Amino acid sequence: MNPYIAELIGTGVLLLLGTGVVANVLLPGTKGNGGGLMVITTAWALAVFCGVVIAGPYSGAHLNPAVTIGLAAVGKFDWGMAPGYIIAQLAGAMLGSGLAWLMYRHHFDLEENPELKRASFCTDPAIRNFPTSVISEALGTFVLILAVLYITGAKIEDEQGTPIGLGSVGALPVAFVVWVIGLALGGTTGYAINPARDFGPRLMHQLLPIQGKGSSDWGYSWVPILGPLLGALLAAGLYKAVGF
C-alpha cells in the first residue's frame, strides 16, 4: 500500500457505493427504487466514511481533487504529490462507477429514460443555468473544504495525558459534513463537490456499452470541475486570512 494506491482504492469504494445508491433509487426493478433524497444523501455520506476509513492511514484520504488542492493551497500538502493524487482519484472514480454499472446493468437495460441512466453516473442541474450551477458547486465545496481544514484528530487522553486513539471514529466528521451539504445544498446541481466524482463516472458513461444511454452531456461537465476548485481555493483563502 502507498498513498496513490490508497487514493485509488478509497475513491473507488466511495464511487461504487455513491453511484450504486443512485442506481438503486432511480432505476426500475431495484429493491431501493423510489427511496428518495434522504437515502441518496445518507448513503453518499456513509460512502465517504468507508473511503476515509480505508485510505486515511495511508494517504490522508483526500478522495477528491478539491481537497488535495485546498490542502496544498494552505501548505498542508505537498504540491509535488498533487498530480499523482488527482490521477489516482480519477482512476478510482472510474473503477468504482464502472463496478456499480456492472452490478446494476440489467436494471439499466430496463430503464428507457437516458437522462436517468446518466444520472446514476454523474450530476445534472435541476435548472440549467451555468452561473448558478458554478456558484452552487463552489459554495458546497467551500463548506466541505473549510470544515476539513478545521477538523481535529479524533483522540482522547487518559488521566496521565496519554493519547488514546479512536481509530475509524475519526472518519465520521467529514461524513457528516458531506451529509448536511447534500441535504441542504444538493438540490440545485446534485452536489458533486468533487471533480473526480463527476468527471470519472461521466467518462465511464461515455465508454461503457450502456443500452440506449444517450448523451454524456459534456457541455455541462466543466461546471462540477470549475465550481469545486473555486470553492476549495476560496476556503483556503479564508482559512489563511483568519489565521490557523
Secondary structure, DSSP 8 states (H G I E B T S, - for coil): --HHHHHHHHHHHHHHHHHHHHHHHHSTT-TTTT--HHHHHHHHHHHHHHHHHHHHHHH----SHHHHHHHHHTTSS-GGGHHHHHHHHHHHHHHHHHHHHHHHHHHHHH---HHHHHHTTS---SS--HHHHHHHHHHHHHHHHHHHHH----EEE-TT--EEE-GGGGGHHHHHHHHHHHHHHTTTT-----HHHHHHHHHHHHHS--TT-----TTTTTHHHHHHHHHHHHHHHHHHHH--
